[in-house]
């Protein structure tokens, strides 16, 4: 279960954004993301960027459609293989291997046109058959239904050499977002035995791979535009601390997703740049609603009111984050900021617990892991804060494999995390609709389900916005999530590194526009 769950986190990063897409995808070149301290200097060509990324040797995968437990693997694969679309700003989904897309009037059938000049690294052209083969292979993986929800393999087909047709089981205005999931394209007929050597279409080619470390060289024939770096070398690290130390020692140029503790340590170093990606990670506490001690909505509201959110952000995230309002999807353009911010109110929390006849004589266990920096710390501070409302909580730290196998989706009270937070619809579909396979709180609400189905199939922007607001209000009032805050994503880079991506989730592995000052 652990690898599947970790891959789900990457899916979160890949899906992103929830604003209404138009029926026809935009064209033209993508603008480079903001440079990290690059000023107005023009990019220069050449050099090798040495990148540190988290990972474990025992979880390495070379399969672009496999479960990528390591960030190092995902970074490497994302530079070698292209997805059909990628995250953007305006619009929030931009073309990549698919140059454009168009939906039928009922929003069930989508046609994606392959970018002109797209080639594999061996020089062969990318065809619709290659894309269909790759999407069907992706759909056939153990997590395939979550990667391409509502899409059956039989409903993916080619129309000529450059058009892919995808038919959804239901009206889906967000389908172009879904193909930002690991829709990496390999040549038709690639076998499982040869998948690690399959040529990609991306901005970099694989030069060598050894034990999780890799060297990638520039693909001069990439259809997507100029690539500035000669090469990228990826080094695997098992901890953020080790990666940060390597950066400070000059052994790498970029520490990817290194966390707040390392950022605070590097604050005094003038030769180190900090890149912050707001709304990069959600770290909610899950309260089971289906049964158990937190099934009563009054109890869940009491615990939400017992939390000092400002203190959580300050202490757990060292200030590298923002206060949450128990709604997942704060980076979504449709996120409803008009819903009043929930603040600490111990008197009301105690009153609600009394009305619900909550047993304050018992001690309740809160399960957590140390998978992500700050996760266990958030559990400890939460336990301290809710005690002031009369609720006794004991924090239980579990090993990662045990947690994801025995606690996730089953526990009454536990921490969780998602490596994205820019889509209200993503979280609704993955974690809150009644029939979701990853409904973390066991929450079932017919009104919420109805609002979700209407929103996902609505093309009219104003009507859709109203439905999404309704969705968020229901979540805020009664879901099983206590989202106290959002963690910033943090990269640390050497002074010569420029052009780093600033988008959250999957957007942060798009290093094709990075460059090194001379």
C-alpha positions in Angstrom: 0.0 0.0 0.0 2.9 2.4 0.8 4.0 2.8 -2.8 0.5 3.2 -4.1 -0.2 5.9 -1.6 3.1 7.7 -2.3 2.3 7.6 -6.0 -1.0 9.2 -5.2 0.9 12.1 -3.7 2.6 12.6 -7.0 -0.7 12.4 -8.8 -1.8 15.2 -6.6 1.1 17.3 -7.7 0.5 16.4 -11.3 -3.2 17.1 -11.4 -3.2 20.6 -10.0 -5.5 23.6 -10.6 -9.2 23.6 -10.7 -10.4 26.6 -12.8 -12.7 25.9 -15.7 -10.9 24.9 -18.9 -12.1 26.2 -22.2 -13.1 23.6 -24.7 -10.0 24.4 -26.8 -6.5 24.3 -25.4 -4.2 27.2 -25.9 -1.3 27.2 -28.3 2.0 29.0 -28.6 5.2 28.8 -26.5 5.1 28.5 -22.8 6.6 31.4 -20.9 9.5 30.4 -18.6 8.7 30.4 -14.9 10.1 33.2 -12.8 13.8 33.0 -12.3 15.1 32.3 -8.8 16.9 35.5 -8.2 17.8 35.8 -11.9 16.9 39.4 -12.3 16.7 40.6 -15.8 19.7 38.7 -17.0 19.3 36.8 -20.3 19.7 33.0 -20.1 23.0 31.6 -21.3 23.6 28.2 -22.7 25.8 25.5 -21.3 26.8 24.0 -18.0 25.7 21.0 -15.8 23.1 21.5 -13.1 23.7 19.2 -10.1 20.4 18.4 -8.4 19.7 16.7 -5.2 16.4 14.9 -4.7 14.9 12.7 -2.0 14.7 8.9 -2.5 15.5 5.5 -1.1 17.6 2.9 -2.9 15.1 0.2 -2.2 12.3 2.0 -3.9 13.9 2.9 -7.2 11.9 2.5 -10.4 12.7 3.0 -14.0 9.2 2.5 -15.3 7.5 5.8 -16.3 4.1 4.2 -15.6 5.2 2.6 -12.3 4.7 3.7 -8.8 7.3 6.4 -8.2 8.0 6.4 -4.5 11.1 8.5 -4.9 11.2 12.2 -5.9 14.5 11.5 -7.6 12.9 8.9 -9.9 10.0 11.2 -10.7 12.3 14.1 -11.5 14.4 11.9 -13.8 11.4 10.5 -15.6 9.8 13.9 -16.0 12.8 15.3 -17.8 13.1 12.3 -20.1 9.4 11.7 -20.9 6.7 14.4 -21.7 3.1 14.4 -20.4 0.3 15.5 -22.7 -0.2 18.7 -20.7 1.6 20.5 -18.0 0.8 23.0 -15.2 0.7 26.7 -16.1 -0.4 30.0 -14.6 -2.8 31.6 -17.1 -4.2 29.3 -18.3 -3.4 26.8 -15.5 -3.1 23.9 -17.9 -0.8 24.4 -20.8 0.2 22.3 -23.9 3.1 20.0 -24.0 3.1 16.8 -26.1 -0.5 17.7 -26.9 -0.5 21.0 -28.7 -4.2 21.6 -28.4 -7.5 19.9 -27.3 -11.2 20.2 -28.0 -14.2 18.7 -26.3 -17.6 17.6 -27.6 -20.7 19.6 -26.5 -21.5 17.0 -23.8 -17.9 17.2 -22.4 -17.5 13.4 -22.7 -15.3 13.1 -25.8 -12.0 14.9 -26.0 -9.6 15.2 -29.0 -5.9 15.9 -28.3 -3.7 16.9 -31.2 0.0 16.0 -31.0 2.6 18.8 -31.2 4.2 19.2 -34.6 7.8 18.0 -34.8 7.5 15.8 -31.7 10.0 13.0 -31.8 11.4 10.3 -29.6 15.0 10.5 -28.6 15.9 7.9 -31.3 14.6 10.3 -34.0 11.3 8.5 -34.8 8.1 10.7 -34.9 5.5 10.5 -32.1 2.2 9.2 -33.4 -1.3 8.9 -32.0 -0.7 5.1 -31.8 2.2 5.7 -29.4 0.1 7.9 -27.2 -2.8 5.4 -27.2 -0.5 2.6 -26.3 1.1 4.6 -23.5 -2.3 5.7 -22.0 -3.6 2.1 -22.1 -0.5 0.8 -20.4 -0.9 3.5 -17.8 -4.5 2.6 -17.3 -3.6 -1.1 -16.8 -1.3 -0.4 -13.8 -2.6 -1.1 -10.2 -3.3 2.6 -9.6 -4.6 3.1 -13.2 -8.2 3.9 -12.2 -6.9 6.7 -9.9 -4.5 8.0 -12.5 -7.2 8.2 -15.3 -10.5 8.3 -13.4 -13.6 7.8 -15.5 -11.6 6.6 -18.5 -11.6 3.0 -19.7 -8.8 1.7 -21.8 -11.3 0.6 -24.5 -12.3 4.3 -24.9 -8.9 5.6 -25.8 -8.2 5.5 -29.6 -6.3 7.1 -32.4 -7.8 9.2 -35.2 -5.2 9.3 -37.9 -1.5 9.9 -37.0 -1.8 13.0 -34.9 -5.1 12.9 -33.0 -5.9 10.9 -29.8 -9.6 10.5 -28.8 -10.5 10.0 -25.2 -14.1 9.3 -24.1 -15.0 9.7 -20.5 -17.6 7.7 -18.7 -19.2 11.0 -17.6 -19.2 14.7 -18.6 -15.8 16.0 -17.4 -14.8 19.6 -18.0 -11.4 18.9 -16.3 -10.2 16.0 -18.4 -7.1 18.0 -19.7 -6.0 18.2 -16.1 -6.1 14.5 -15.8 -3.5 14.0 -18.6 -1.0 15.9 -16.5 -0.9 12.7 -14.4 2.1 10.5 -15.3 0.9 10.3 -19.0 4.5 9.7 -20.1 4.6 8.5 -23.7 6.8 5.7 -24.9 6.9 4.0 -28.4 4.1 1.6 -29.2 5.0 -2.0 -28.5 7.5 -1.3 -25.7 7.7 -4.3 -23.5 8.0 -4.4 -19.7 11.4 -5.9 -20.2 12.6 -3.0 -22.2 10.7 -0.2 -20.5 13.7 1.2 -18.7 15.5 1.8 -22.0 12.5 3.2 -23.9 13.3 6.5 -25.6 11.4 9.5 -24.4 10.3 12.7 -26.0 11.4 15.2 -23.3 14.0 18.0 -23.1 16.7 15.7 -21.8 18.1 12.3 -22.8 19.4 9.7 -20.4 23.2 9.4 -20.5 23.6 7.0 -17.6 21.8 5.7 -14.5 23.5 4.2 -11.5 21.8 3.3 -8.2 19.3 6.1 -8.3 21.7 8.7 -9.6 21.6 9.8 -13.2 23.1 12.1 -15.8 20.8 13.6 -18.4 22.0 15.5 -21.5 20.2 18.1 -23.5 17.9 17.0 -26.3 18.8 19.4 -29.1 15.9 18.1 -31.2 13.2 18.8 -28.6 10.0 20.2 -30.1 9.3 22.4 -27.1 11.9 25.1 -27.6 15.3 25.9 -26.4 16.9 24.0 -23.5 19.7 26.0 -21.9 21.7 23.5 -19.8 24.1 21.0 -21.4 23.2 18.4 -18.8 21.5 17.7 -15.4 23.0 15.3 -12.9 20.5 14.0 -10.3 21.8 12.7 -7.0 19.6 10.7 -4.6 19.5 11.6 -0.9 17.6 9.8 1.9 17.0 12.8 4.1 16.5 16.6 3.6 19.3 17.2 6.1 21.8 15.3 4.1 20.7 17.0 0.9 20.9 20.5 2.5 24.4 19.7 3.8 25.6 18.7 0.3 24.3 22.0 -1.1 26.0 24.1 1.6 29.2 22.2 1.0 29.0 22.9 -2.7 28.5 19.3 -3.8 25.2 20.0 -5.5 23.7 23.2 -7.1 20.1 22.6 -6.2 18.4 20.9 -3.2 14.9 20.1 -4.4 12.0 20.3 -1.9 14.3 20.5 1.0 11.9 21.8 3.6 11.5 24.7 6.1 14.2 23.5 8.6 16.9 23.6 5.9 15.6 27.0 4.6 15.9 28.5 8.1 19.4 27.1 8.4 20.4 28.7 5.1 18.9 32.1 5.8 22.2 33.7 6.7 24.0 32.4 3.6 24.1 35.1 0.9 25.4 32.6 -1.6 22.2 30.5 -1.3 18.8 31.3 -3.0 15.5 30.2 -1.5 12.7 29.4 -3.9 9.3 29.3 -2.2 6.2 27.7 -3.8 3.1 28.7 -1.8 0.3 26.1 -1.3 2.7 23.3 -2.2 1.6 20.7 0.4 -1.5 20.1 2.4 -0.9 18.5 5.9 -4.4 17.9 7.3 -5.5 15.9 10.3 -8.1 13.3 9.4 -11.1 12.6 11.7 -13.1 9.5 10.8 -16.7 10.4 10.2 -18.2 7.0 9.3 -18.0 5.7 12.9 -16.0 6.0 16.1 -15.5 8.8 18.5 -15.4 11.6 15.9 -18.4 10.6 13.9 -20.5 13.4 15.5 -20.1 16.6 13.5 -20.1 18.7 16.7 -17.0 16.8 18.0 -15.2 17.5 14.7 -16.2 21.2 14.9 -14.9 21.4 18.5 -11.5 20.1 17.6 -11.3 22.5 14.7 -12.1 25.3 17.1 -9.5 24.1 19.6 -6.6 24.5 17.2 -4.4 27.6 17.2 -3.6 27.7 13.5 -1.2 30.7 13.6 0.9 28.9 16.2 0.9 25.7 14.1 2.2 27.5 11.1 4.8 29.4 13.1 6.1 26.4 15.1 5.6 23.5 12.7 6.5 25.2 9.5 8.9 27.8 10.9 6.6 30.4 9.2 7.1 28.9 5.8 3.4 28.4 5.1 -0.1 29.8 5.5 -3.1 29.2 7.8 -5.7 26.8 6.4 -9.5 26.9 6.7 -10.4 23.2 6.6 -10.9 23.4 2.8 -8.5 21.4 0.6 -7.6 23.3 -2.6 -6.4 26.7 -1.5 -4.5 27.3 -4.7 -7.5 26.8 -6.9 -8.7 30.0 -8.7 -12.1 28.9 -7.6 -11.1 28.6 -3.9 -13.8 30.5 -1.9 -12.0 33.1 0.3 -15.4 34.5 1.3 -16.0 31.6 3.8 -15.1 33.1 7.2 -11.7 31.9 8.5 -12.2 29.5 11.4 -10.3 30.7 14.5 -9.6 29.4 18.0 -12.5 29.5 20.4 -12.0 27.2 23.4 -15.2 28.2 25.1 -17.3 27.1 22.1 -15.2 24.0 21.6 -15.9 22.9 25.2 -19.6 23.6 24.8 -19.9 21.5 21.6 -18.1 18.6 23.3 -20.5 18.8 26.2 -23.5 18.9 23.8 -22.2 15.9 22.0 -21.6 14.1 25.3 -18.0 13.4 24.2 -16.1 11.3 26.7 -13.3 13.5 27.9 -12.1 10.9 30.4 -10.5 8.8 27.7 -7.2 9.3 25.9 -7.5 9.2 22.1 -4.6 8.1 19.9 -3.4 10.2 17.0 -1.3 8.2 14.5 1.4 9.9 12.5 4.7 9.2 10.6 7.9 11.0 9.9 7.6 10.7 6.1 7.4 14.4 5.7 9.3 17.1 7.7 6.9 18.6 10.2 4.2 15.9 10.1 5.0 14.3 13.5 5.6 17.8 15.0 2.1 18.9 13.9 0.6 15.9 15.7 2.4 16.7 18.9 1.4 20.4 18.9 -2.2 19.5 18.0 -2.3 17.2 21.0 -1.0 20.0 23.3 -3.5 22.5 22.0 -6.7 20.4 22.1 -5.9 19.4 25.7 -6.8 23.0 26.6 -10.3 22.1 25.4 -10.4 19.0 27.6 -9.5 16.4 25.0 -6.6 14.1 25.8 -4.6 12.9 22.8 -1.6 10.6 22.7 0.6 10.8 19.6 1.7 7.4 18.2 4.4 7.4 15.6 4.3 4.5 13.2 6.8 3.3 10.6 5.8 4.3 7.1 4.9 0.9 5.8 2.8 0.1 8.9 1.0 3.4 8.8 -0.1 3.2 5.1 -1.1 -0.5 5.5 -2.9 -0.4 8.8 -3.9 3.2 9.6 -4.5 5.1 6.4 -8.2 5.0 5.3 -9.0 3.0 8.5 -7.9 5.1 11.5 -10.1 7.3 13.7 -7.5 10.1 14.0 -4.4 10.4 11.9 -2.2 12.9 10.0 -1.9 12.8 6.2 -0.3 14.9 3.5 -0.8 15.7 -0.1 1.9 17.1 -2.4 -0.4 19.5 -4.1 -3.2 21.8 -3.1 -4.3 23.7 -6.2 -7.6 22.0 -7.1 -10.8 21.7 -5.1 -12.1 19.2 -7.6 -9.0 17.0 -7.2 -9.5 16.5 -3.5 -13.3 16.1 -3.9 -12.9 13.3 -6.5 -10.0 11.6 -4.7 -10.9 11.9 -1.0 -14.4 13.0 -0.3 -17.1 11.7 -2.7 -18.8 8.8 -1.2 -17.5 6.1 -3.6 -13.9 7.3 -3.7 -11.4 4.6 -3.3 -9.2 6.9 -1.1 -11.9 8.4 1.0 -9.6 9.1 4.0 -12.3 9.9 6.5 -15.0 7.5 5.3 -17.2 10.6 4.7 -20.5 10.2 2.9 -22.6 13.2 2.1 -25.3 13.1 -0.6 -25.4 16.9 -1.0 -21.7 17.0 -1.5 -21.8 14.2 -4.1 -24.5 15.9 -6.0 -22.6 19.2 -6.1 -19.5 17.5 -7.2 -21.2 15.7 -10.1 -22.8 18.9 -11.3 -19.6 20.8 -11.0 -17.4 18.3 -12.9 -19.9 18.3 -15.8 -20.6 22.0 -16.0 -19.1 24.1 -18.8 -20.6 27.5 -17.8 -18.1 29.3 -15.8 -20.4 31.2 -13.5 -22.6 28.2 -12.8 -19.5 26.1 -12.1 -18.1 28.6 -9.7 -21.3 28.6 -7.7 -21.3 24.8 -7.5 -17.7 24.8 -6.4 -18.5 27.3 -3.7 -21.3 25.1 -2.5 -18.9 22.1 -2.5 -16.4 24.0 -0.3 -19.0 25.3 2.1 -20.2 21.7 2.8 -16.6 20.5 3.2 -15.8 23.4 5.6 -18.9 22.6 7.7 -18.8 18.9 8.1 -16.0 16.9 6.4 -13.5 14.8 8.2 -10.6 17.2 7.5 -8.9 19.6 9.9 -6.6 21.5 7.6 -4.7 23.8 10.0 -2.2 25.1 7.4 -0.4 24.8 4.1 3.3 24.2 3.8 5.4 26.1 1.3 7.5 24.0 -1.1 11.1 25.1 -0.7 14.1 24.7 -3.0 17.6 25.9 -2.1 20.0 26.8 -4.9 23.5 28.1 -5.5 24.0 31.7 -6.6 24.6 30.8 -10.2 21.3 28.9 -10.6 18.5 30.8 -12.5 15.2 30.1 -14.2 13.9 27.6 -11.6 10.2 26.8 -11.7 8.0 28.3 -9.0 4.8 26.4 -9.7 3.7 23.9 -7.0 3.3 20.1 -7.4 4.4 18.7 -10.7 5.3 22.1 -11.9 8.5 22.1 -9.8 10.2 19.4 -11.8 10.0 21.3 -15.0 13.7 22.3 -15.2 14.0 22.7 -18.9 14.2 26.5 -18.6 16.8 26.5 -15.9 20.2 28.0 -16.6 23.6 28.7 -15.0 25.2 32.1 -14.9 28.9 32.2 -15.9 
